[in-house]
Amino acid sequence: MFDYNLKFDTEQKANESLNPILEALHPSQYVRYDIGQIKNYEYDANDLEAEPVVTIVDDKWHVNIRLRTENSLLDEHRVYPETPSHEFS
């Protein structure tokens, strides 16, 4: 399995880049997980009903993809997170 953490300027650019690649594959050959913008949520411990304060950490569009085969076409948008907030299981 090959995991790709990808970053694009917008969701539209992500779809324009990824759709031709993924459409050539059978659905069993990949998993796509759109994360979107990276946001931080701060909750008020004294008022659990209050809306959280949302801070945009990174306004780019993030997508994680797991492929059964390696694909160098994705390398242009690949990033290597130092502190990932989640991983594929």
TAHUGI-V280750 format. One record per helix or strand. SS is the DSSP state (alpha for helix, beta for strand). FROM is the first residue (numbers start at 0). LEN is the number of residues. If there is no record, write none. Layout:
# TAHUGI-V280750
ss:from:len
SS:FROM:LEN
SS:FROM:LEN
This chain:
# TAHUGI-V280750
ss:from:len
beta:1:7
alpha:10:13
alpha:26:3
beta:29:13
beta:52:15
alpha:71:6
beta:77:1
